Amino acid sequence: MSKVRVCVICGGKRAGGPSRRSFVDDIEPCSKCRKKYLSKGVLLVEAKEDRAHPEDTPTMTGSVLVLKNDAFKQLFEMPIPPRKIAFVEVGIIEMIANELKK
Ligand SMILES: [Zn+2]
């Protein structure tokens, strides 16, 4: 199986093409984005579990969001993950994005 290595933050923002599905072990953002975004926030990565094959690695849907550290702690009531990356179920990012628009 070939894997596409794109930075989930800036790679995901590039226009066009089919949805950029990637795998959970490839989510490390490029060093630029890590410095720019993850120094102050936590990267949320939306991932879908394959219910028929729960032992497989969840597939990223392509949705990502960076939440500021404070917002993350408030929303999730848990400590900041050490790598500043957290997986969320499908729908959570949309929910937060809608919440932030208010
Ligand atoms: Zn990047």
Boltz pocket constraint, residues with backbone or C-beta under 6 A from the ligand:
constraints:
  - pocket:
      binder: B
      contacts: [[A, 7], [A, 8], [A, 9], [A, 10], [A, 11], [A, 29], [A, 30], [A, 31], [A, 32], [A, 33], [A, 34]]
      max_distance: 6.0
